[in-house]
Amino acid sequence: MAKKKTNTKKGAVSKSPAASNTTPKSIVSKTTSNSATGKTRSLHKINLALQAALAALILLTVKPVYYALSLSFVTKDALLSEFQTVFVPAEKILLDFDVRWLLMAMIVVSGVYSALVLTRWRASYELAQTGRVYFWRWVILAVTGVIMVSFASIVSGVEDLAANKMAGGFVVVAMVFAWLSEKHNQKASEKSSVHYWMALACGLMAMYAILASLTGTMIYGMIRFPWYVYALDVALLINFLLVAANLKRSNLRTGQSNDYAFVERNYVIIAMFSQFVFVALAVAGLAA
């Protein structure tokens, strides 16, 4: 019986995909992602330490500072209402509030958020960075933003509770529109700027009461607020503009902003920087 000849050459080695020296893209992507999330976690650890230091600074250096919160209304002028009712503006002092606790509330919220994303929320937080939308970040920015606006409004002379809370309401609406802007620009093929411009407009409207009080005091009161009041208002405005700029770059995906982990790190850095400057200015002014 004839045997079949095989044409196997001596020394020949069969090639297979396993013998390739190239690293699978999935491994490279996973390594890059781990590195990016590791940098973000490091920033949150730094933020925890920073918030603890700021809390200690406030408690050790700032004594109780009370501002009156009032409610404006209209009442009858008893002297001029002999023949017909004459209405006059009035206000009722509701309570005297220690503004230090607003700063402490901001510190607690920021610190707890960092602690959660490092522990309980870690998986969902890292997953959100691949989806380019993170709802809870906008919730935290809304809460801390309301606190910062409330503090700046009170020290800037906006002590009417309704006006103060309306300014805070604009901050909340701004962050809702910012979240919607991020959500509607989640895919690279989808571009929408309507929600972004609405968020920017609402954020600036939150500053209206502060600007009105500063201008009215300067023109009609013929006095000036202490230097730190103006500095706090400028720091608050810069904070909003930095958040808006980061959101805009994220939506356009220009340069490094195409990487959402980079965008998220920017949000963390902006929050840390803004809160540090804000608290430092408040302490410098209130402790003087």
Number of C-alpha atoms within 10 A of each C-alpha: 3 4 5 6 6 6 6 8 7 6 6 7 8 6 8 7 7 7 8 9 7 8 8 9 9 9 10 11 11 11 11 12 17 13 13 19 20 13 15 22 20 13 17 24 15 13 24 20 11 17 23 13 13 19 17 12 14 21 14 10 12 16 13 12 13 12 14 18 19 19 15 15 10 11 13 14 14 11 8 12 11 9 6 8 13 14 13 12 10 13 13 12 13 12 12 12 15 13 20 20 16 17 21 19 16 21 24 16 16 22 19 13 18 21 18 13 18 18 10 10 15 16 11 11 20 21 14 16 19 13 12 20 22 19 15 14 17 19 15 16 20 21 19 23 27 24 20 25 23 25 21 26 29 20 20 23 19 24 20 19 18 14 20 22 16 16 25 25 17 23 30 23 18 28 26 19 22 24 23 19 24 24 19 19 21 17 12 11 6 10 14 16 15 12 20 22 17 18 25 20 14 20 27 17 19 28 20 15 18 25 16 14 16 22 13 14 16 13 11 8 10 8 11 13 13 12 10 19 22 17 17 25 23 13 19 20 16 14 20 19 15 16 17 18 13 17 22 19 15 23 25 16 16 11 9 12 19 16 17 19 22 17 20 24 19 19 18 18 16 18 19 20 13 19 25 18 16 23 22 16 18 24 21 14 16 18 14 8
